[in-house]
């Protein structure tokens, strides 16, 4: 099966926004392809990002990544976070949300297996066209 992580991120994002709270994500900035302003990454290699509508522009939460434009210290940056790098999503106001573990990555990056359909020669339909 494909990873549930992107679906859960979108669901928690919507729930947090609908609850009039501010969604934040925690990102493992040490993973490959993460594009964030490095000067804001902590000593553990993490960065917390406010992904509320007032804080970002052009937010995209798809199955592969979270990406947007935002200002950090008055400087505009393009941010790209592969889904696997998102380690948590929570509401700033109360801390409610979800932390992701490595087990949540089952199947991530692997397409669902294709089912082979046995070839059968059709003898034609038993239906007839009536005019």
C-alpha positions in Angstrom: 0.0 0.0 0.0 1.1 3.6 -0.4 2.0 5.8 2.5 -0.8 7.3 4.6 1.4 10.2 5.7 0.4 12.7 3.0 -3.3 12.0 3.6 -2.9 12.4 7.4 -1.0 15.6 6.9 -3.8 17.1 4.7 -6.5 15.9 7.2 -4.7 17.3 10.2 -4.0 20.6 8.3 -7.7 21.0 7.5 -8.8 20.1 11.0 -6.3 22.6 12.6 -7.4 25.4 10.3 -11.1 24.6 10.8 -10.4 24.8 14.5 -9.1 28.4 14.1 -5.6 27.3 15.0 -2.2 27.7 13.3 -0.8 24.6 11.6 2.9 23.9 12.1 5.0 21.1 10.7 8.2 19.7 12.0 10.7 18.8 9.3 13.8 16.6 9.3 16.0 19.0 7.3 18.8 16.4 7.1 17.0 14.3 4.6 17.7 14.5 0.8 15.9 17.1 -1.3 14.7 19.2 1.7 14.9 22.9 0.7 14.5 25.2 3.7 16.5 28.2 4.9 19.4 26.4 6.6 20.1 29.3 9.1 16.8 28.4 10.8 17.5 24.7 11.2 18.3 23.7 14.8 21.3 21.7 16.0 19.2 18.5 15.8 18.6 19.1 12.1 15.0 20.1 12.5 13.0 23.1 11.5 9.5 24.0 12.5 7.4 25.7 9.8 4.2 27.7 10.2 2.1 26.7 7.2 -0.9 28.8 7.9 -2.4 30.8 5.0 -1.3 34.2 6.3 2.3 32.9 6.7 2.8 31.2 3.3 2.0 31.7 -0.4 1.1 29.0 -2.9 0.9 26.2 -0.4 0.7 22.7 -2.0 0.2 19.6 0.1 0.4 16.7 -2.3 1.4 13.0 -2.0 5.0 13.8 -2.7 5.8 17.0 -0.9 4.8 20.1 1.0 5.9 23.2 -0.9 5.3 26.9 -0.6 6.9 30.4 -0.6 7.4 32.2 2.7 9.4 35.0 4.2 12.1 34.2 6.8 13.7 37.1 8.5 12.3 39.4 5.8 13.8 37.3 3.0 11.6 35.3 0.6 12.3 31.6 0.2 10.9 28.7 -1.8 10.4 25.8 0.6 10.3 22.2 -0.6 9.8 19.3 1.9 9.4 15.7 0.7 6.6 14.1 2.6 9.0 11.6 4.3 10.8 14.6 5.9 7.6 15.8 7.7 7.9 14.3 11.2 4.9 16.0 12.8 2.0 18.4 12.3 0.4 20.2 15.2 -1.6 23.3 16.2 0.6 26.0 17.7 -2.1 27.1 20.2 -2.5 23.7 22.0 0.1 21.3 20.6 -2.6 18.9 19.3 -1.7 17.0 16.2 0.3 13.9 15.1 3.9 12.7 15.2 4.9 10.4 12.4 7.2 7.4 12.8 9.3 5.4 10.4 6.6 2.7 10.4 4.3 5.3 8.8 6.4 5.1 5.7 5.4 1.6 4.7 5.3 1.5 1.0 6.3 5.1 0.5 7.9 5.7 -2.8 6.7 2.4 -4.1 3.8 2.3 -6.5 1.0 -0.1 -5.7 1.7 -3.5 -7.3 0.0 -4.0 -10.6 -2.4 -6.9 -10.8 -1.9 -9.2 -13.7 -5.1 -10.0 -15.5 -5.1 -13.4 -17.1 -5.5 -13.2 -20.8 -8.7 -14.7 -22.0 -9.9 -14.8 -25.5 -13.4 -13.4 -25.8 -15.9 -15.6 -27.6 -18.1 -12.5 -28.1 -20.9 -11.2 -26.0 -24.2 -13.0 -25.5 -25.9 -9.7 -26.0 -27.2 -8.6 -29.4 -27.9 -5.2 -30.8 -31.6 -4.5 -31.5 -32.4 -1.8 -34.0 
